[in-house]
Amino acid sequence: MIEPNHPNLSIRRQCELVGLNRASYYWEAAGESEFNLHLMRRIDEQYLRTPFYGYPKMTAELQRQGEVVNRKRVARLMQKMGLQALFPKRKLSQPAEGHEIYPYLLRNMTVTQPNQVWSTDITYIPLRYGFMYLAAVIDWFSRYVLAWQLSNTLESSFCLETLEMALAQGKPNIFNTDQGAQFTAHAFTGRLKAANIRISMDGRGRALDNIFVERLWRTVKYEDIYLKCYESVPALQHGLHDYFQFYNHERPHQSLAYRTPAEVHLQLHALPS
């Protein structure tokens, strides 16, 4: 049996030892009680509207809406979902122990072309009978989604695999993340350093330092996830594949003069040499 929190063996290594394809392991949604899944969906929707709510205000808001819930439960569920209030607080988005934290390089920077800045993040995705986590890499200038992956755990390897998928298409000058353990891990920062990419990290608790990924999560959830209410991981996988194709190649953005992310991002490769 695979143990997600094994002290010595990663999910990848455990799958190898039992002869299980790692992709098959992640094809099963993470579970919770029916009531907790209901609360997590409500928390997720409220967080998109008020990302500055920590668990005390989130609890109060849920109670105001008629939910019978206490702070302890809301705090546990928000931690499981990877959510925190956007303003700085102590001991929230914790880096991997002993790993280096990098400065935020994007303050007051004007982004003028594709592949100048990429960023990544993880978000909670509700399913009818469980939940998953979604990681994506986005280009700041074009809003183009370069790569995405689903996982039923917050193990850092799926973030590294998403990074590898993105780097197969090119590389940025700067790569921005938050200070979560997945992104401060030596394997992740080491891969960026090996590619001579400058590393930028959000200030602790400052979700708006990674604003374009935050906007992407809002768009994906309101335009696809909440509307479809996927029942299984395969259905979610196929649905997101179709949605990101639509998002990149068909959905115009007002901020891009009503062009699509693909039209803006791929224009770099279409220019004559």
C-alpha positions as CSV (number, residue, x, y, z in Angstrom):
1,M,0.0,0.0,0.0
2,I,1.3,3.4,-0.9
3,E,1.8,5.8,2.0
4,P,1.7,9.5,0.9
5,N,3.6,10.7,4.0
6,H,6.2,8.0,4.2
7,P,9.3,9.5,6.1
8,N,11.9,7.9,3.8
9,L,10.3,6.9,0.4
10,S,8.8,9.2,-2.2
11,I,5.6,8.3,-3.9
12,R,7.6,7.7,-7.1
13,R,9.9,5.2,-5.3
14,Q,7.0,3.4,-3.5
15,C,5.3,2.9,-6.9
16,E,8.5,1.5,-8.3
17,L,8.8,-1.0,-5.5
18,V,5.3,-2.3,-5.8
19,G,5.4,-2.3,-9.6
20,L,2.7,0.4,-9.9
21,N,2.7,3.0,-12.7
22,R,3.0,6.3,-10.9
23,A,0.3,7.9,-13.2
24,S,-2.1,5.2,-12.1
25,Y,-1.6,6.1,-8.4
26,Y,-2.5,9.7,-9.1
27,W,-5.6,8.7,-11.1
28,E,-7.5,8.3,-7.8
29,A,-9.1,11.4,-6.2
30,A,-8.1,12.3,-2.7
31,G,-11.0,11.7,-0.3
32,E,-12.7,13.4,2.6
33,S,-16.1,13.1,4.3
34,E,-19.2,14.3,2.3
35,F,-19.6,17.2,4.7
36,N,-16.0,18.2,4.5
37,L,-16.1,18.1,0.7
38,H,-19.1,20.4,0.9
39,L,-17.3,22.8,3.2
40,M,-14.1,22.7,1.0
41,R,-16.1,23.7,-2.0
42,R,-17.7,26.6,-0.1
43,I,-14.3,27.7,1.2
44,D,-12.8,27.5,-2.3
45,E,-15.6,29.7,-3.7
46,Q,-15.4,32.2,-0.9
47,Y,-11.6,32.4,-1.1
48,L,-11.8,33.4,-4.8
49,R,-14.0,36.3,-3.7
50,T,-12.1,37.2,-0.5
51,P,-8.5,35.8,-0.6
52,F,-7.6,38.1,2.3
53,Y,-9.8,35.9,4.7
54,G,-7.8,33.8,7.1
55,Y,-9.5,30.9,8.9
56,P,-11.2,33.1,11.6
57,K,-13.0,35.3,9.1
58,M,-13.6,32.3,6.8
59,T,-15.3,30.5,9.7
60,A,-17.4,33.6,10.6
61,E,-18.5,33.9,6.9
62,L,-19.5,30.3,6.6
63,Q,-21.4,30.5,9.9
64,R,-23.2,33.6,8.6
65,Q,-24.2,31.6,5.5
66,G,-25.7,29.0,7.8
67,E,-22.9,26.4,8.0
68,V,-22.5,24.7,11.4
69,V,-18.7,24.7,11.6
70,N,-15.9,25.8,14.0
71,R,-12.5,27.4,13.5
72,K,-10.6,24.2,14.1
73,R,-12.3,22.4,11.2
74,V,-12.0,25.4,8.8
75,A,-8.3,25.8,9.7
76,R,-7.6,22.1,9.0
77,L,-9.5,22.2,5.7
78,M,-7.8,25.4,4.5
79,Q,-4.4,23.9,5.3
80,K,-5.3,20.8,3.4
81,M,-6.4,22.9,0.5
82,G,-3.2,24.9,0.5
83,L,-5.0,28.2,1.2
84,Q,-3.8,31.2,3.3
85,A,-4.8,34.8,3.6
86,L,-2.9,37.0,1.1
87,F,-1.5,39.3,3.8
88,P,1.7,38.4,5.7
89,K,1.3,36.2,8.8
90,R,3.8,34.1,10.7
91,K,4.5,30.5,9.8
92,L,2.0,30.2,6.9
93,S,3.5,29.2,3.6
94,Q,6.4,27.3,4.9
95,P,9.5,26.7,2.8
96,A,11.2,23.3,2.8
97,E,13.4,23.1,5.9
98,G,16.9,24.4,5.4
99,H,16.2,25.5,1.8
100,E,17.1,29.0,0.5
101,I,14.5,31.7,0.0
102,Y,15.0,34.0,-3.0
103,P,14.0,37.7,-3.3
104,Y,10.9,38.9,-5.2
105,L,12.3,40.3,-8.5
106,L,9.1,41.5,-10.2
107,R,8.1,44.5,-8.1
108,N,7.9,47.6,-10.5
109,M,9.1,45.4,-13.4
110,T,7.5,46.0,-16.8
111,V,7.0,42.7,-18.6
112,T,7.3,43.5,-22.4
113,Q,7.6,40.1,-24.1
114,P,6.9,36.4,-23.9
115,N,9.3,34.2,-22.0
116,Q,10.5,37.1,-19.9
117,V,8.7,35.9,-16.8
118,W,7.0,32.5,-16.1
119,S,5.3,31.6,-12.8
120,T,3.6,28.6,-11.2
121,D,1.3,27.7,-8.4
122,I,-1.0,25.0,-7.1
123,T,-4.7,25.1,-6.5
124,Y,-7.4,22.9,-5.0
125,I,-9.9,21.4,-7.5
126,P,-13.2,20.0,-6.1
127,L,-14.7,16.9,-7.5
128,R,-18.2,15.5,-6.7
129,Y,-16.7,12.7,-4.7
130,G,-13.2,13.9,-3.8
131,F,-10.6,16.5,-4.8
132,M,-7.4,17.0,-6.7
133,Y,-4.6,19.5,-6.8
134,L,-3.7,21.3,-10.1
135,A,-0.3,22.9,-10.9
136,A,0.3,25.1,-13.9
137,V,3.0,27.2,-15.4
138,I,1.9,30.4,-17.1
139,D,3.8,33.1,-19.2
140,W,3.2,36.5,-17.6
141,F,3.2,38.5,-20.8
142,S,0.9,36.4,-22.9
143,R,-1.1,34.5,-20.2
144,Y,-0.3,31.4,-22.1
145,V,-0.5,28.2,-20.1
146,L,2.7,26.3,-20.9
147,A,2.0,23.1,-18.9
148,W,-0.3,21.7,-16.2
149,Q,-0.6,18.6,-14.1
150,L,-3.0,17.0,-11.6
151,S,-2.1,15.2,-8.4
152,N,-4.0,13.8,-5.4
153,T,-1.2,14.8,-3.0
154,L,1.0,17.9,-2.5
155,E,4.1,15.9,-3.1
156,S,6.7,18.1,-4.8
157,S,7.5,15.8,-7.7
158,F,4.3,16.6,-9.7
159,C,5.4,20.3,-9.6
160,L,8.8,19.4,-10.9
161,E,7.2,17.3,-13.7
162,T,5.0,20.3,-14.7
163,L,8.2,22.5,-14.8
164,E,9.9,19.9,-17.1
165,M,6.9,20.0,-19.4
166,A,7.1,23.7,-19.6
167,L,10.9,23.8,-20.2
168,A,10.5,21.4,-23.1
169,Q,8.9,24.4,-24.9
170,G,11.5,27.1,-24.1
171,K,12.7,28.9,-21.0
172,P,12.1,32.3,-19.3
173,N,14.5,34.8,-17.9
174,I,12.8,34.8,-14.5
175,F,10.7,32.1,-12.9
176,N,8.4,33.2,-10.0
177,T,6.8,31.0,-7.3
178,D,5.6,31.3,-3.8
179,Q,7.6,30.1,-0.8
180,G,5.9,26.7,-0.5
181,A,7.9,23.6,0.1
182,Q,7.3,22.3,-3.4
183,F,9.1,25.3,-4.9
184,T,11.8,25.8,-2.4
185,A,12.9,22.2,-2.6
186,H,16.5,21.7,-3.9
187,A,15.2,19.6,-6.9
188,F,13.0,22.4,-8.1
189,T,15.3,25.4,-7.6
190,G,18.3,23.3,-8.8
191,R,16.5,22.6,-12.1
192,L,16.0,26.3,-12.6
193,K,19.6,27.1,-11.8
194,A,20.8,24.4,-14.1
195,A,18.9,26.2,-16.9
196,N,20.4,29.6,-15.9
197,I,16.9,30.9,-15.0
198,R,16.7,33.6,-12.3
199,I,14.5,32.6,-9.4
200,S,11.9,35.0,-7.9
201,M,9.7,34.2,-4.9
202,D,6.6,36.0,-3.5
203,G,6.7,37.7,-0.2
204,R,5.3,35.4,2.5
205,G,1.5,35.5,2.4
206,R,1.4,37.8,-0.6
207,A,-0.8,36.0,-3.1
208,L,-1.0,39.1,-5.3
209,D,2.7,38.8,-6.0
210,N,1.7,36.0,-8.4
211,I,-1.4,37.8,-9.7
212,F,-1.6,36.2,-13.1
213,V,-1.7,32.7,-11.8
214,E,-4.3,33.8,-9.2
215,R,-6.4,35.2,-12.1
216,L,-5.9,32.0,-14.0
217,W,-7.3,29.9,-11.1
218,R,-10.4,32.2,-10.9
219,T,-11.0,31.9,-14.7
220,V,-10.6,28.1,-14.7
221,K,-12.9,27.5,-11.8
222,Y,-15.7,29.9,-12.8
223,E,-15.6,28.9,-16.5
224,D,-15.1,25.2,-16.2
225,I,-14.7,23.5,-12.8
226,Y,-17.8,24.9,-11.0
227,L,-19.9,24.6,-14.1
228,K,-19.0,21.0,-14.9
229,C,-18.8,19.5,-11.4
230,Y,-16.6,16.6,-12.5
231,E,-17.3,13.3,-10.9
232,S,-14.0,11.5,-11.6
233,V,-10.4,12.2,-12.2
234,P,-10.4,10.9,-15.8
235,A,-13.4,13.2,-16.5
236,L,-11.5,16.1,-14.9
237,Q,-8.3,15.3,-16.9
238,H,-10.2,15.3,-20.2
239,G,-12.2,18.4,-19.3
240,L,-9.2,20.4,-18.3
241,H,-7.4,19.3,-21.5
242,D,-10.2,20.7,-23.5
243,Y,-10.5,23.9,-21.4
244,F,-6.8,24.8,-21.6
245,Q,-6.9,24.3,-25.4
246,F,-9.8,26.7,-25.5
247,Y,-8.1,29.1,-23.0
248,N,-4.9,29.2,-25.0
249,H,-6.2,29.2,-28.6
250,E,-9.7,30.5,-28.6
251,R,-10.5,32.7,-25.6
252,P,-9.6,36.4,-26.3
253,H,-8.2,38.5,-23.4
254,Q,-9.1,42.2,-23.1
255,S,-5.6,42.9,-21.7
256,L,-4.2,41.4,-24.9
257,A,-6.2,43.6,-27.2
258,Y,-8.7,40.8,-27.6
259,R,-6.1,38.4,-28.9
260,T,-5.7,34.9,-27.5
261,P,-2.7,33.8,-25.4
262,A,-1.4,31.6,-28.2
263,E,-1.5,34.5,-30.7
264,V,0.6,36.6,-28.4
265,H,2.9,33.9,-27.1
266,L,3.6,32.2,-30.4
267,Q,4.2,35.4,-32.3
268,L,7.7,35.3,-30.9
269,H,8.4,32.1,-32.8
270,A,6.6,33.4,-35.9
271,L,8.9,36.4,-36.4
272,P,11.3,36.1,-39.3
273,S,14.9,35.4,-38.3
